[in-house]
Amino acid sequence: MIALVDCNSFYASCEQVFRPDLWGKPVVVLSNNDGCIIAANKQAKALTHIPLFEPVFKIKKVLAENNITCFSSNYTLYGEMSQRVVNILNTFSPLVEVYSIDESFLNLNGMADVKDYDNYGEAIKQSIYKQTGLPVGVGIAPTKVLAKLANRIAKKRTDETNQVYVIDTEEKRIEALKSIMVKDVWGIGRRHAERLNKIGVTTAYQFTQLPVEWVRNHMTVVGERIWKEMHGESAIEFMVNPKLKKNIGTAKSFGKRIENLDLIEEACAYYITEVAEVLRSQNTCATYVQLFLHTNYHSTTDKQYSKSITVTLQYPTNSTFQLISQAKKGLYAIYKPGYRYKKVGVCLSGIVPQHCIQGNLFTPQKDYRDVRLTEVLDKLNSKFGKSTVASGAIGTRKKEWELIKEERSPRYTTQWHELLTVKA
C-alpha cells in the first residue's frame, strides 16, 4: 500500500500556525514582489470573487472589505516547516518520497505492524498536527495514482472521511474512479483530457475501460503506466532518492526598476551564490552558466530590451567564486545602458557529478584552495545562517534591488532574532 500525505493550503497554513488570531479566518499568500495571490486557505477560497493568480492591485478593495489577511511569500519558513513534516513521516515508513514541498508518498508495503490502514492514516494526520500545527489529508491505496485519488476524496469529503481515506477493496477502487473526472487524474494533462473527452471518456473509470493498446498508442508509455496504476498494478517507480537536478536556476524581479549595472551585478552574484549552494548540496558541478536580463514587458512608457547569453566554463565547477566571475563576463556582454531593468536571472546546466569532471589540457588544473574555501563557507553558513559569510561581489545594497516583501512574516524557525515572543 502507498500513502500520500498532502498538507492543506500549505503556505497559508504555515502562516496561521504562528498566528492563532487568524485561525478560521481568510488568509492569502502573495507572489514575489507581492504581485498576485498564489495561495489561499479554505476560508479565502470560499470567497469565489478572490481568484488565485489575480494581480493584487486589482482586488485591493475586495481584500479589505472581506478582512482578508495578506502575507508576502516566506519561502524560508515554508521550506523548514516542510522538512519538519518529512522528518515526522520518516518515523512512519522507512521509504518516503518527497514529491513536492507539501506532498510526500510513503511506501507501507512489508510493514507487518500496520494492521488497520484507516487508523494508521489517522495516526499520521494527528502526529503531524500535534508536532507542527499543520492540517493534512491522507490517502492510502495500492498504487501512487490511486493514492492521489484517495487523498483527493479525503480532502473533498471531509464530513465522512475526516481527512483520511483508504482504497483497500475493489468496490472502493471502482467507486473512487467513477467519482473523479479524467481531467483531475494525476498525470493526465489538459491535451490528453480534451482528446479523451472527444471520444466520450469523461471519468477516470471510463478511462480504465479503454483497451490498453489504445492508451499506449495515443498517450505513450506514460499514459499506459497511469492506466495500469488505476487498475491497481504498480507501474510508477517509487523514488526515495530523487534524481539530481539537470538545471538549477533562479530569477526574481527587482523591487524597483534598475538602470545601475553595479546593482544588477550584485543581484546576479547573489543568485549565483544561491544556485552554487544547491550544486554543492547534491555533489555536482556545472558546465554552463546562462544569464538573461530584461525590462518590464508590461510597461507602456519604458523602452523594451531583453537579452540572454550562455557562458561555457573551461571545466565544470561548483565554486561560487568561479561561477560569479564567469557570470559577470556574460552580464557585461548583454547589458545595455539607458534601460530600466526589471529582472536578472541565472541558470546552471551541463550538470555532472563532482567526482567525474573531465579535465582540460589547455587550462590550468583547478585550485583546490578554492574548494576548501567554499567548504568552510558552507559550514559557517549552515551553523550561523544563510549569507553569514559570502563573496564581496554581492555587496551590501540588497535592499536597493531585492523583492518587495512588505507583508512577509518573521522566519520564526530559522532566525534567532525573529523567534516568536510569548508574553505571560
N, C-alpha and C positions, 0 to 999 in steps of 0.2 A: 504493500500500500504506500501511496505517496501523499504527503500533506502539503498544502500550500497555505502559508501564513501571510496575510496581507494587512498592513496597517491601514486603518480607516482615516481618510483625509489627512495623510501623514504630516505634511508641512503645517497645516493649521492645528493639528493635534499636538505637535511638538510645542507650538506657541502656547497652547492652552494648559499644558502640563504645569508651566511655571506661572500661570495667571489664573488662579482659581476663580477670580472675579468674572472671568469670561466663560466659565463652564455653562453650556446651554445657550450661549449667545452666538450670533453670526460673526464669523471671522474669515478674512481672506488674506492671502499672501500675494505680494506683488512681484513682478519680474525684475530683472536687472534695470537699474535706473528708475525703479518704481513706475515702469511704463504701462503694464497691464496686469490683470488678475490671472494668476497661473494656478491657484489652488483655493479651495473653499471648503469649509466644514458643512455638515448636512443642514444646519440652520440657514446658512447663506445660500446653499444650493436650492433650498425650498423657495427662495425668492426668485421666481423664474425671470424676473427682469434684471438679474445680476448675472449676465453670461460670462463664462470663462473667456480669457484672452481679449476681453474688451478693454480698449485704452481707458485708463483711469480718468483722464481729463474729461472724457465724455459723460461719465456717470458719477462725478463727484457729488452732485446734489442728491442723487439716489442713495449713495452710500451713507451720506449724512442723515437723510430722512429716515433710514432704516436702522440707524445706530450700529452700523457695521464697523468693526474694528479692523484696520488695515495694518499689515506688517510688511516691512521690506524683507526680501528673502535673506535668510540667515543660514547659509549652507554649512557653515562650521558646526552649528548646533544640530542641524538635521543629520549630518554625517555621523556625528558622535552618538546621537540617540539611535541611529540605525545600527551602529556597531553594538550598542548595548542589547538591542533586540536579538541580534545574531548570536551574541555570547549566551543568551538565555536559551535560544534554540539549540545550541550545541550541547546543552545538558539533556535534551530530549531525544536527540539522534546523533550518532557518530558521523552521519553523512548529511551535510547541509549544503545546498547550492544557493548562493546569494544571487537571485535573479535581477533584482534592482534595489534601489535604496530602501524601498518599503515592502518588498516581496522576497520570500525565500521558500524553496522546496525542501522538504525533509523526507529522506528515504526511511520508511518504517519497516521494510522487509527484513525478516530474520530476527526481529526483536521479540523474543519469546515472552517478555514480561508485559507486552501490550495485549491485553485480552479484550478490552472494550474500547473501540476507537472513538466513540462519542465522548466517553469520559476522558480519554487521552487528549482529544482536541480541546475539551473544556479546561483541562489542566494547563495546557499550553497557553490558552487565552488568559486564564486567571493569573498565571505566573508572570506573563508579560505586563499585564495591567498593574499587578501589585508592585513589581520592581521598577517599572518605568512610568506608569500612568497613561500608557498609550493603549487605546482600544484596537483590537484586531479581529479579523474574520478568519476562520479556519475551515478549509475544505479538504476532505480526505477521500481518496478514490484509488483505484488500481493503477492509473496512469497519470502523467502530467496534465494532459488535456482535460481529462475527466476531473482531476483535482481542481483545475481552473474553473470548470463549470460548477463544481460543488461549492467552491469559495464564493462564486457569484450568487448562487442560491442562498448561501448562508448570510450574505450581506443584504440581499433583496427581501428575504422573508424573515426578518428579524423576530417577528412575533412568534413564529413557530420553530425557528432554528436556534434562537439565542446566539447567533453569530457562529454556530458550528454546524456543519452538515457533512454527513458521510454517505458516499455511494458505495454500498457494500453488497448490494443484491442486483440481479438482472432487472427487477421491476423498477428499482430506483434509477438505474442507468437509463432505461428507456424513458422514464418519466422526466428525467433531467434533460435528455436530448430533445424531447418534444416541447419543453418549455423555453428553450433557448433558440433565438433566431440565428441563422447561419452566419450573418454578418458579425455576430458577437462572439463567435468561436475563436479562441486563441490561435493565431497563425493563419487564419483566412483573411486576406486583405480585402480592400474595397473592390478591386477589379474582379477578383475571383468571386466575391459575393454577388456582384452585379451579373456575372456570367451565370452563376447558379440560379439566381432569381429569374433569369430569362428562360430557363428550362423548367421553371416551376418548383425549384428547390428553395424553400424559404426557412425551414427549420433545420436544426442540427440533426434531428432524427432522419429527415428526408435525405440529407447528405449521406448518412451511413447506409441508406438503401441503394445508393448508386453502385454500379459494378466497379470494382477496384481498378479494372483496366481503364475505364473511362476517366477515373480520377487521376491515374498515373499519366495518361496521355494528355489531359488538359490542365493538370495542376502540378505536374512533375513529381519527383520523389518526395518533395516536401509535403504536398497535398496527400500523397499516399500514406506518409507517416501519421498525419493528423487523422486520416480515415481509420487507420489501424488502432491508434490510441483511443479513438471514440468507441471502438469495438471492445476495448478492454485489453488490447495487446500492446505491451510497452514497446515503443519504437523510437522514442526521442531520448538521446543519451542523457544520463544524469551526470552533471559536471560539478564535482566537488572542487576541483582546481580549475578556475576559469582560464580560458585561453589568453595568452599575452596580447595586449593591445597592438594592433598593426599601425595605428596612427594615434598620436597624443597631441591634442591642441587645446587652445583656449582663445577666446575673443570676447571682449566686453566693450560696450560703448563708453565713451568718456562722459563724465558728469556734465561737461560743457564742451562746446566746440573749441578745438585747439589748433593754433597755427604754428606754435613754437616747436621746432624739431627736437630741442633738448627734452621737453616734456614727453613727447611721443617716444623718444629713445628710452627714457626712464620707464615708461609703461611697458614697452617692449621687453626690456630687461627683466622687469618684474614677472611678466608672463612666462618668459623663458625659464626663470628660476622655478616657477610652479611646475611646468611640464618636465623639467630636468629631474625634479624630485620624484615624479611618477616613474620616469625612466629607471632611476636607480632603485626604486622600491621593488621593481619586477626584474632587476638584474639584467637590464638590456641597454643597448646603445642605439643611437640614431645615425643614419647616413645622410639625411636631407633635412634642411630647415626651410619651411615655406612661410612666407610672410605676406600679408595683404594689408592694405591701407585704403580707406575710403571716406568720403564726405557723407553728409546726411542726404540720402536719396529723396526724402520727403520734403526737403526744404524748397520753397519756391523763390527764395532770394539768393541763396548761396550758389556759387559756381560749383559744378559737379566734377569729381575726379575719383577714379578707382584704379588700383594697380596691385598686382601680386608678383611675386618672384620666388623661385626655388633656388636655394644655395646648396651645392653639393660639397660635403665635407671631405677633407683629404683622407680621413679614416673615421669610422664610426666612433662616437664618443657619447658619454653621459655627463661630461664635465660642464657644470653651469657656466664656468668662465669661458671655455672654448665655444660653447653654444652662443653665449651672449656676443662674443667677438664676431662670429660669423653672421649672426642675425643683424648686427649693426651694419655690416657691409651691404646686406640686402636692403635694409631700410634706407641707407643713403642712396641706393640706386633707384628706388621707387618714389622717394619723397619729392614733392614739388612745392616750392614756396608759393604763397598767395592764396592758399585754400584753407578753409576751416574744416578740420578733420573731425569725424565722429567716432571712428573705431580703428584700432590696430589689432591684428590677430596673428598668432603664430601656430604652426603645426609641425610636429616632428614625424618623419616617416622613414621608410627603409630600416625598420627596427630589427635588430639582431641580438641574440644572446651575447652578453659581455665577454664570455669565455670563447667566443667563436669569431673574433674580429679579424678580418683579412687585412694584412699589413700592406704598406705601400713602399715600393722600392725607392721612390723619388722624394719622399718626405722623411724627416727625422722621426725616430721612434717616439711615441708619446711620453711625456714627462710624468713619471709615477708619483712625483711630489704633488702634482695636481690631484691625483686620485686620493692620496692621503688627506689632502686639504679638504676635499669635498666630504670625505668620511667624517672628519672632525666636525664640519659644519652641520651635517645631518644629525650627528649625535647631540650637539649643543641645541639645535632647534627642536629636536624630539624631546629633550629634557626641559627646556625653558620656554618653548613656544615658537610658533612659526615666525620666521624672519627675525629672530633674536640676533642672529649673525647672518649677514648677507653681503653680496657683492656691492661695492660702492657705486656700481653702474645704475642701481635702482634709485639712487638719490634719496632726498628727504622731502620731496614735494608731492607725495602721493595724494594728498588732499586736493591738489590742483587738477588732477586728472581722473581720480577714481570714481566709481559709480556713485550715483546719488542713493543714499540709504537713510533717508530722514526718519523712517519708521522702523529701523532694524532693532530687534530686541537684543538684550545682552547675550553674550555667549556664555551662558550660565555654567556649562560643564567643562570648559576648556581654558578659561581665563580667570586667574585669581582675582583680579580687580573687578570682575563682572559677576562674581558669585552672588547668588540670591541672598538678600539680607532679611532675616526674620526678626521682628521686634516683638517682645513679650510685654 
